[in-house]
Amino acid sequence: MFNPLPALGAAIIWAFSPIYYRGFLGRFQLLNLNFLRTSLSAAVLFVPAILLGSGFGAGLGYAVLSGLVTLGMGDTMFLLSIRETGASIAAPVVYTYVLLVQFVGVALGQVIPYANILAAVMVVSGVFLLSRGGEGKPRAKGVAFALAGALLWTVGQEMIQLATNAGGDVLTVTFVRNASAAFALGIALLVTGKARKWPQGLAARDKGFIAIIIVSDLALGSLLFVYSISTIGVALTVIVTSLSPFITQVSSRALGKESPSAKDFAGGALIVAALIIAVAL
């Protein structure tokens, strides 16, 4: 049975985090922020994974590789793009991985209906229309970072399904992904000499807010995402989670921060139509 709720929950969480990460990047070094994201999330997930997980044997290798490729390298590229162009441009471009996943899924033996491929194309078209609704245009450097992130996400997301298919449970796979990325990023901080370059003078309220955004993003959001992949597969999961840029636009409108243009509405219509096709056909 098709159950989009876990993926939709992840999409809602991930709709807001890029907006806040851009602000965080004004205080944190890039690698430091990604290390904080992955290490804090791993710490939160450690005890639940030990107590409720099925152990660290099944699918462990795939989970480690997914963490390194997706969270370690891919998210670093995404954060670079956010810093260069802003979340409204970076998110739609990086979500081109939705289309790439469809073809990788076929290579791994998944049965991908042609309707899902059409839906993926429509989603990508929709999020691009949303990103181009205003006067600003993507800069080449930021777009290149986002495309690099998309390629890395494509490889890493497929490894999640390989990990769960091998018997890895949702909690353990999510913890291992974050922990492996944190370990690699920690080494990178030491090698680059940035291990001591942390923002000074953050108020307790600011620290708490940063922690909430990070934990909701990489702990709760990742749990929902991995669970969705384990139940409905990569293809449908990434189509639903690609709603994130659209939700960001809608939320900005509701908060009075942006006024959607005709292109924004057209992009939203494409996404809704794509989901109807994915579910109904």
Backbone torsions as a table, in degrees:
resi	resn	phi	psi	omega
1	MET	NA	134.7	179.5
2	PHE	-76.6	115.7	178.8
3	ASN	-123.6	99.8	-175.4
4	PRO	-83.4	-4.0	-171.5
5	LEU	-61.0	-45.6	178.1
6	PRO	-59.7	-44.4	179.0
7	ALA	-65.4	-37.7	178.4
8	LEU	-66.1	-37.8	175.9
9	GLY	-60.9	-43.5	177.0
10	ALA	-62.9	-40.2	-180.0
11	ALA	-61.1	-41.6	-179.7
12	ILE	-64.9	-44.2	178.5
13	ILE	-62.0	-46.9	-176.6
14	TRP	-74.3	-9.3	176.0
15	ALA	-71.9	-30.8	-175.0
16	PHE	-96.1	-31.6	-173.3
17	SER	-60.6	-39.8	179.3
18	PRO	-61.3	-33.8	179.2
19	ILE	-62.1	-44.4	-179.5
20	TYR	-74.0	-33.2	-180.0
21	TYR	-62.1	-33.9	178.4
22	ARG	-61.1	-39.6	175.8
23	GLY	-67.0	-39.6	179.2
24	PHE	-63.3	-34.7	-178.9
25	LEU	-66.8	-15.7	173.9
26	GLY	-75.6	-14.3	-179.8
27	ARG	-112.3	-33.3	-175.0
28	PHE	-105.4	148.3	165.7
29	GLN	-65.6	151.9	-175.3
30	LEU	-57.0	-54.7	-178.5
31	LEU	-64.4	-36.6	179.5
32	ASN	-62.6	-41.6	179.8
33	LEU	-65.2	-43.6	-179.4
34	ASN	-68.2	-35.5	175.5
35	PHE	-64.0	-42.8	178.3
36	LEU	-61.7	-42.3	179.3
37	ARG	-58.0	-53.5	-173.3
38	THR	-73.7	-39.5	-177.8
39	SER	-70.6	-41.1	178.6
40	LEU	-65.2	-41.8	179.1
41	SER	-65.7	-39.7	177.6
42	ALA	-63.5	-40.2	179.1
43	ALA	-63.5	-40.4	179.2
44	VAL	-66.2	-36.0	-175.4
45	LEU	-86.9	-11.6	-172.1
46	PHE	-60.0	-55.2	-177.8
47	VAL	-63.2	-47.3	176.7
48	PRO	-58.3	-38.0	180.0
49	ALA	-66.6	-37.5	179.5
50	ILE	-69.8	-44.3	-174.4
51	LEU	-79.9	-36.3	-171.9
52	LEU	-111.3	-14.2	-178.6
53	GLY	-76.4	170.3	-177.7
54	SER	-97.0	8.4	180.0
55	GLY	110.9	171.6	-172.9
56	PHE	-106.4	25.7	180.0
57	GLY	-95.1	-59.0	-172.8
58	ALA	-67.4	123.1	175.0
59	GLY	70.6	10.9	-174.7
60	LEU	-60.3	-45.7	-177.1
61	GLY	-60.6	-43.2	178.6
62	TYR	-64.8	-38.1	179.5
63	ALA	-65.1	-41.1	177.5
64	VAL	-61.7	-47.8	-179.6
65	LEU	-62.6	-39.8	178.5
66	SER	-62.4	-42.2	178.7
67	GLY	-62.8	-44.2	-179.6
68	LEU	-64.1	-46.3	-174.2
69	VAL	-76.3	-47.5	-174.2
70	THR	-80.3	-57.6	-174.4
71	LEU	-80.6	-38.8	-178.4
72	GLY	-73.1	-56.9	-176.0
73	MET	-91.1	-48.7	-176.7
74	GLY	-62.3	-46.2	179.9
75	ASP	-67.3	-30.8	175.6
76	THR	-63.7	-42.1	176.5
77	MET	-63.5	-40.6	179.3
78	PHE	-63.8	-43.4	177.9
79	LEU	-64.6	-37.5	175.5
80	LEU	-60.2	-43.1	179.8
81	SER	-65.6	-41.2	177.2
82	ILE	-59.5	-43.0	-180.0
83	ARG	-64.3	-35.2	-176.5
84	GLU	-81.0	-42.2	-170.1
85	THR	-121.3	-12.9	-175.4
86	GLY	93.8	158.4	-175.1
87	ALA	-65.9	-32.6	-176.1
88	SER	-66.7	-24.3	177.0
89	ILE	-96.7	-44.2	-176.2
90	ALA	-62.1	-43.0	-176.3
91	ALA	-63.6	-49.6	178.2
92	PRO	-60.1	-39.4	-178.7
93	VAL	-67.7	-43.8	-178.2
94	VAL	-67.4	-25.0	179.9
95	TYR	-77.1	4.7	168.9
96	THR	-64.9	-13.1	176.0
97	TYR	-63.0	-21.1	177.0
98	VAL	-56.6	-45.0	179.4
99	LEU	-69.3	-40.4	-179.5
100	LEU	-63.0	-38.0	-179.0
101	VAL	-61.0	-34.9	-178.7
102	GLN	-58.3	-42.7	-177.1
103	PHE	-78.4	-34.3	175.6
104	VAL	-66.2	-36.9	178.2
105	GLY	-59.1	-39.6	177.3
106	VAL	-63.6	-41.3	-179.7
107	ALA	-63.6	-28.7	-179.8
108	LEU	-90.7	6.4	175.5
109	GLY	94.6	3.9	177.8
110	GLN	-75.8	147.2	176.2
111	VAL	-91.1	109.2	-177.5
112	ILE	-107.9	109.0	178.5
113	PRO	-59.8	147.5	178.4
114	TYR	-60.3	-29.3	178.2
115	ALA	-62.4	-34.8	179.0
116	ASN	-69.3	-35.8	177.2
117	ILE	-65.5	-43.2	176.4
118	LEU	-61.2	-42.4	179.6
119	ALA	-62.3	-40.8	179.2
120	ALA	-63.0	-42.4	178.4
121	VAL	-62.5	-41.2	179.5
122	MET	-65.9	-39.2	178.4
123	VAL	-63.5	-46.8	180.0
124	VAL	-61.4	-43.1	177.7
125	SER	-61.3	-41.0	-180.0
126	GLY	-63.9	-45.3	-178.5
127	VAL	-69.8	-29.8	175.2
128	PHE	-68.7	-39.9	176.0
129	LEU	-61.7	-39.7	178.3
130	LEU	-62.5	-40.2	-177.4
131	SER	-71.7	-22.3	-177.6
132	ARG	-105.2	18.0	-177.5
133	GLY	-71.6	-24.7	-179.2
134	GLY	-99.0	-161.9	-177.5
135	GLU	-85.8	-24.9	-176.8
136	GLY	-70.8	148.1	178.2
137	LYS	-124.1	146.0	-178.2
138	PRO	-61.4	140.1	172.6
139	ARG	-84.9	147.2	-174.0
140	ALA	-60.0	-40.3	-177.3
141	LYS	-64.5	-47.0	179.9
142	GLY	-65.5	-39.0	178.2
143	VAL	-64.9	-39.1	178.8
144	ALA	-62.5	-41.8	176.8
145	PHE	-61.7	-43.5	-179.0
146	ALA	-65.3	-40.0	178.1
147	LEU	-65.6	-37.6	175.7
148	ALA	-63.2	-41.6	175.9
149	GLY	-61.2	-40.0	179.6
150	ALA	-61.4	-43.3	179.0
151	LEU	-63.8	-42.9	-180.0
152	LEU	-67.8	-40.7	176.7
153	TRP	-61.3	-38.9	-179.4
154	THR	-58.4	-48.4	179.9
155	VAL	-65.5	-46.2	-175.6
156	GLY	-67.1	-37.3	-178.5
157	GLN	-68.2	-35.5	177.5
158	GLU	-65.3	-32.4	178.9
159	MET	-66.5	-26.1	176.2
160	ILE	-63.2	-45.3	-179.6
161	GLN	-66.0	-36.8	176.7
162	LEU	-63.0	-38.2	179.7
163	ALA	-66.6	-44.3	-179.4
164	THR	-72.3	-34.1	176.9
165	ASN	-66.0	-29.0	179.2
166	ALA	-79.5	-2.5	177.5
167	GLY	110.8	0.5	178.8
168	GLY	-71.2	135.0	179.2
169	ASP	-84.8	163.8	-173.0
170	VAL	-60.3	-46.8	-178.6
171	LEU	-62.1	-47.3	-176.6
172	THR	-66.5	-43.7	179.8
173	VAL	-62.2	-43.4	-179.9
174	THR	-64.7	-42.8	177.9
175	PHE	-62.7	-47.8	-177.5
176	VAL	-62.3	-39.7	178.1
177	ARG	-59.1	-48.2	-179.3
178	ASN	-67.3	-42.2	-177.4
179	ALA	-65.9	-42.1	-179.4
180	SER	-66.5	-39.1	177.0
181	ALA	-66.0	-42.2	179.0
182	ALA	-61.8	-40.8	179.2
183	PHE	-61.8	-46.4	-179.6
184	ALA	-66.1	-41.7	179.6
185	LEU	-67.9	-33.4	176.2
186	GLY	-62.7	-42.2	176.7
187	ILE	-62.7	-42.3	179.4
188	ALA	-61.5	-38.5	178.1
189	LEU	-63.5	-41.6	179.2
190	LEU	-66.3	-42.9	-177.7
191	VAL	-66.8	-39.8	-177.2
192	THR	-85.0	-5.7	179.3
193	GLY	77.1	17.3	-178.4
194	LYS	-99.9	7.8	-175.8
195	ALA	-64.0	-23.3	-178.5
196	ARG	-104.2	3.1	-176.2
197	LYS	-93.9	80.1	178.9
198	TRP	-115.7	148.6	-179.5
199	PRO	-63.7	142.9	179.9
200	GLN	-106.3	151.9	172.6
201	GLY	79.1	17.9	176.8
202	LEU	-70.7	130.9	178.0
203	ALA	-72.3	157.2	179.9
204	ALA	-58.4	-35.9	178.9
205	ARG	-64.2	-41.4	179.0
206	ASP	-64.9	-43.6	179.0
207	LYS	-61.5	-42.1	179.2
208	GLY	-64.0	-41.2	179.6
209	PHE	-65.1	-43.7	177.8
210	ILE	-59.9	-43.0	-179.9
211	ALA	-63.1	-40.0	179.9
212	ILE	-63.5	-45.4	179.7
213	ILE	-61.8	-44.8	-177.4
214	ILE	-65.4	-48.3	-177.5
215	VAL	-65.3	-40.1	178.2
216	SER	-66.2	-33.8	-179.2
217	ASP	-72.9	-63.4	-171.0
218	LEU	-90.9	-18.1	176.5
219	ALA	-94.6	-67.8	-178.0
220	LEU	-66.2	-48.7	-179.4
221	GLY	-60.7	-42.6	-180.0
222	SER	-67.6	-38.2	176.9
223	LEU	-60.1	-45.8	178.8
224	LEU	-63.3	-39.2	-178.7
225	PHE	-66.9	-48.2	179.7
226	VAL	-63.3	-41.0	178.7
227	TYR	-62.2	-42.2	179.7
228	SER	-62.8	-42.4	178.3
229	ILE	-62.2	-38.5	-178.5
230	SER	-70.4	-18.7	-177.1
231	THR	-106.1	-41.4	-177.3
232	ILE	-116.7	-1.4	176.8
233	GLY	91.9	166.5	-177.4
234	VAL	-66.5	-44.9	-171.1
235	ALA	-57.7	-54.3	-179.0
236	LEU	-69.1	-34.6	-179.7
237	THR	-61.9	-46.5	-177.0
238	VAL	-71.6	-27.1	175.8
239	ILE	-65.7	-45.3	-178.9
240	VAL	-67.9	-44.0	-177.7
241	THR	-69.8	-16.5	177.5
242	SER	-72.4	0.2	171.2
243	LEU	-68.0	-15.8	-173.0
244	SER	-51.0	-49.7	179.8
245	PRO	-61.5	-36.5	178.3
246	PHE	-65.0	-43.7	179.6
247	ILE	-63.5	-36.3	177.3
248	THR	-60.0	-44.4	179.5
249	GLN	-64.1	-44.9	-179.0
250	VAL	-62.4	-43.1	-179.6
251	SER	-64.1	-40.2	177.9
252	SER	-62.2	-38.6	178.1
253	ARG	-65.9	-43.5	-179.2
254	ALA	-64.4	-32.9	-179.5
255	LEU	-86.0	-1.3	178.7
256	GLY	78.3	17.8	-177.9
257	LYS	-91.0	-24.4	180.0
258	GLU	-141.7	155.4	174.9
259	SER	-117.3	106.4	-177.2
260	PRO	-56.9	137.2	178.2
261	SER	-91.5	-178.1	176.4
262	ALA	-61.4	-35.8	177.9
263	LYS	-66.0	-36.2	178.1
264	ASP	-62.4	-45.7	179.6
265	PHE	-65.3	-37.3	178.5
266	ALA	-65.0	-41.0	177.7
267	GLY	-63.2	-41.7	177.9
268	GLY	-63.4	-40.3	179.1
269	ALA	-64.0	-39.7	178.0
270	LEU	-61.8	-42.3	-178.5
271	ILE	-66.6	-44.8	179.3
272	VAL	-61.5	-43.3	178.7
273	ALA	-62.9	-37.5	179.6
274	ALA	-63.6	-41.9	179.4
275	LEU	-66.9	-37.7	177.3
276	ILE	-61.7	-42.4	178.9
277	ILE	-64.0	-43.7	-177.8
278	ALA	-63.3	-36.7	-177.2
279	VAL	-82.7	-40.2	-170.2
280	ALA	-84.6	-26.8	-173.7
281	LEU	-105.0	NA	NA
